Amino acid sequence: MLKLITEKVGSPFNESGRRAMFGLVDEENKEILTFVDLKRISEQLKFNLTDEELQEVINNVAGFGKKEITWDQFNKYIAKKVDKK
């Protein structure tokens, strides 16, 4: 999903870019991303991810069994992913 979002949104290589990415999904400024948020953005961007794939995104970013992703979790996850490149 990261690759798909960055192709549509912009640079994940700095915190302001990651904040913009997060804000795109967090339309209500809750500072968390829920399954519903991810499903909505996935449909809007025509990624066609299954419910299982969306839950896997949450599990990978926030931890197994979690229901939401915080800004800090998102920021750390994306920063770690782009540092590997």
JORAUR-V381160 format. One record per run of one state. SS is the DSSP state (~ for helix, > for strand, _ for the rest). FROM is the first residue (numbers start at 1). LEN is the number of residues. Records with the same first field share a line. If there is no record, write none. Layout:
# JORAUR-V381160
SS = FROM-LEN ; FROM-LEN
This chain:
# JORAUR-V381160
_ = 1-1 ; 9-6 ; 26-6 ; 45-6 ; 63-5 ; 84-2
~ = 2-7 ; 15-11 ; 35-10 ; 51-12 ; 71-13
> = 32-3 ; 68-3
